Amino acid sequence: MVALRKERMMVNDFLPWAEQQPERWELFDGIPTAMSPERVIYGDTKYRAARAFDAAIAKARVQCRFVLDSAAVRIDVRNSYQPDLLVYCGEPLAGDAIEVPAPVVVVEVLSPGNALTDLRDKLQGYFRIASIQHYLVVDPDKRLVIHHARGSDDRTSTRIVTAGQITLDPPGLSLSVADFFAPAAT
């Protein structure tokens, strides 16, 4: 990620500005930050995660939707993240929405350039949003998912999953870890 040197921005000013840029941007502490180019494995993993969530939502028959790689999550007045994938529940958002106000699940796919941000800064930021119940960090190189789940009393539980199912309740979804990754080369 590359930070843009300019005055600190507020999210209300940042989102319309970012929508007009040819690159993807996030806002960290009021500083617009360009998102790095992606490796092929990164894009493939995002696609597979979207397919897994699409199937899980259909199977669970819950009134939820996934958004792939497009909408922002406002953390506070000076921070706005753009997760690789998110799930929200309830009525569908307008097609021209650029922000999801109450996501339930957020997913970030690790790459060498974003690991520290995803594992530290975004973890703290996402769980400041009351609606977020699950934060998944997907590592395509190690073929694992780090599942952070909101608990009671401001506690967050974390587990590293390399096989089997991940249950996200709420909203009542179950996903296979294998579905996040391309079949292993033999």
C-alpha positions as CSV (number, residue, x, y, z in Angstrom):
1,M,0.0,0.0,0.0
2,V,1.2,3.5,-0.8
3,A,-0.1,6.5,1.3
4,L,-1.1,9.7,-0.5
5,R,0.6,12.7,1.0
6,K,-2.1,15.3,1.5
7,E,-4.2,16.7,4.3
8,R,-6.0,14.2,6.4
9,M,-9.5,13.4,5.1
10,M,-12.8,12.6,6.7
11,V,-14.6,9.5,5.4
12,N,-17.5,11.7,4.1
13,D,-15.0,13.5,1.8
14,F,-12.9,10.4,1.1
15,L,-15.6,8.1,-0.3
16,P,-16.7,10.4,-3.1
17,W,-13.1,11.2,-3.9
18,A,-12.1,7.5,-4.0
19,E,-15.0,6.6,-6.2
20,Q,-13.5,8.9,-8.9
21,Q,-10.0,7.3,-8.8
22,P,-8.8,4.7,-11.2
23,E,-7.2,2.7,-8.4
24,R,-8.7,1.2,-5.2
25,W,-8.1,3.2,-2.0
26,E,-8.7,2.9,1.7
27,L,-8.5,5.5,4.4
28,F,-6.2,5.0,7.4
29,D,-6.2,7.6,10.1
30,G,-7.4,10.2,7.6
31,I,-4.7,9.3,5.0
32,P,-5.8,7.9,1.7
33,T,-3.8,4.8,0.9
34,A,-3.7,3.1,-2.5
35,M,-4.1,-0.6,-2.6
36,S,-1.3,-2.6,-4.1
37,P,-1.5,-4.7,-7.3
38,E,-2.6,-8.2,-6.7
39,R,-1.0,-11.6,-7.5
40,V,-3.0,-14.2,-9.5
41,I,-3.4,-16.4,-6.4
42,Y,-4.9,-13.5,-4.5
43,G,-7.6,-12.9,-7.1
44,D,-8.3,-16.6,-7.4
45,T,-8.7,-16.9,-3.7
46,K,-11.1,-14.0,-3.6
47,Y,-13.2,-15.5,-6.4
48,R,-13.3,-18.9,-4.6
49,A,-14.3,-17.2,-1.3
50,A,-17.1,-15.5,-3.0
51,R,-18.3,-18.7,-4.5
52,A,-18.1,-20.4,-1.1
53,F,-20.2,-17.6,0.5
54,D,-22.7,-17.6,-2.3
55,A,-23.3,-21.3,-1.8
56,A,-23.4,-21.1,2.0
57,I,-25.9,-18.2,1.9
58,A,-28.1,-20.2,-0.5
59,K,-27.9,-23.4,1.6
60,A,-28.6,-21.6,4.9
61,R,-31.6,-19.7,3.3
62,V,-30.8,-16.6,5.2
63,Q,-31.6,-13.1,4.0
64,C,-27.9,-12.1,3.5
65,R,-25.8,-11.1,0.6
66,F,-22.1,-11.0,-0.1
67,V,-20.3,-8.1,-1.7
68,L,-17.0,-8.9,-3.5
69,D,-14.2,-6.3,-3.6
70,S,-16.2,-3.2,-4.0
71,A,-17.9,-1.6,-1.0
72,A,-16.4,0.3,1.9
73,V,-16.8,-0.2,5.6
74,R,-16.7,3.0,7.6
75,I,-14.8,2.4,10.9
76,D,-15.0,6.0,12.2
77,V,-14.7,9.5,10.8
78,R,-11.1,9.0,9.6
79,N,-11.0,5.3,8.7
80,S,-12.7,3.4,5.9
81,Y,-11.6,-0.1,4.8
82,Q,-12.5,-1.9,1.6
83,P,-12.6,-5.6,2.5
84,D,-12.0,-8.3,-0.2
85,L,-15.4,-9.7,0.6
86,L,-18.2,-8.9,3.1
87,V,-21.6,-10.3,4.1
88,Y,-24.5,-8.2,5.2
89,C,-28.0,-9.3,6.1
90,G,-31.4,-7.6,5.7
91,E,-32.8,-5.7,2.8
92,P,-30.7,-5.4,-0.4
93,L,-28.6,-2.2,-0.7
94,A,-29.0,0.1,-3.7
95,G,-26.9,-0.9,-6.7
96,D,-25.1,2.4,-6.5
97,A,-24.1,2.1,-2.8
98,I,-20.4,2.5,-2.1
99,E,-20.6,1.7,1.6
100,V,-22.1,-1.1,3.6
101,P,-23.3,0.2,6.9
102,A,-23.8,-3.0,8.9
103,P,-21.7,-5.9,7.6
104,V,-21.8,-9.1,9.7
105,V,-18.8,-10.9,8.2
106,V,-15.7,-9.3,6.6
107,V,-13.0,-11.2,4.7
108,E,-9.4,-10.1,3.8
109,V,-7.1,-12.2,1.7
110,L,-3.4,-11.9,2.8
111,S,-0.7,-10.8,0.4
112,P,2.9,-9.9,1.2
113,G,2.1,-6.2,1.1
114,N,-0.9,-6.1,3.4
115,A,-0.3,-8.7,6.1
116,L,0.6,-6.4,8.9
117,T,-2.3,-4.1,8.2
118,D,-4.8,-7.0,7.9
119,L,-3.6,-8.8,11.0
120,R,-3.2,-5.8,13.3
121,D,-4.9,-2.6,12.2
122,K,-7.9,-4.0,10.5
123,L,-8.5,-6.5,13.2
124,Q,-8.8,-3.7,15.8
125,G,-10.8,-1.5,13.4
126,Y,-13.4,-4.1,12.2
127,F,-14.3,-5.1,15.7
128,R,-15.1,-1.5,16.6
129,I,-18.2,-2.0,14.3
130,A,-20.9,-3.6,16.5
131,S,-22.5,-5.5,13.6
132,I,-19.3,-7.4,12.7
133,Q,-19.4,-10.8,14.2
134,H,-16.7,-12.5,12.2
135,Y,-13.4,-11.4,10.6
136,L,-11.8,-14.0,8.3
137,V,-8.2,-13.6,7.2
138,V,-7.5,-16.0,4.3
139,D,-3.8,-16.9,3.6
140,P,-3.6,-18.3,0.1
141,D,0.1,-19.3,0.4
142,K,-0.3,-21.3,3.6
143,R,-3.9,-22.4,2.7
144,L,-5.4,-21.5,6.0
145,V,-8.1,-19.2,7.4
146,I,-7.7,-17.2,10.6
147,H,-11.2,-16.9,12.1
148,H,-11.8,-14.0,14.6
149,A,-15.2,-14.2,16.2
150,R,-16.9,-11.7,18.4
151,G,-17.7,-13.1,21.8
152,S,-19.4,-11.7,24.9
153,D,-17.9,-9.0,27.1
154,D,-15.8,-7.5,24.3
155,R,-13.9,-10.7,23.9
156,T,-12.8,-12.0,20.5
157,S,-11.9,-15.7,20.0
158,T,-9.4,-16.6,17.3
159,R,-8.7,-20.0,15.7
160,I,-6.6,-21.0,12.8
161,V,-8.4,-23.4,10.5
162,T,-6.7,-25.5,7.8
163,A,-9.4,-28.1,7.1
164,G,-13.0,-28.8,7.8
165,Q,-15.9,-26.4,8.3
166,I,-16.0,-22.8,9.6
167,T,-19.3,-22.0,11.2
168,L,-20.3,-18.3,11.2
169,D,-23.2,-17.9,13.6
170,P,-24.7,-15.4,13.3
171,P,-25.8,-15.3,10.5
172,G,-25.9,-19.1,10.3
173,L,-23.4,-20.0,7.6
174,S,-21.1,-23.0,7.3
175,L,-18.2,-23.0,4.8
176,S,-15.6,-25.6,3.9
177,V,-12.0,-24.3,4.2
178,A,-11.2,-26.3,1.1
179,D,-13.6,-24.2,-1.0
180,F,-11.4,-21.1,-0.4
181,F,-8.4,-22.5,-2.3
182,A,-7.6,-24.0,-5.7
183,P,-7.0,-27.7,-5.6
184,A,-3.4,-28.4,-4.5
185,A,-0.9,-29.2,-7.3
186,T,0.2,-32.8,-7.2
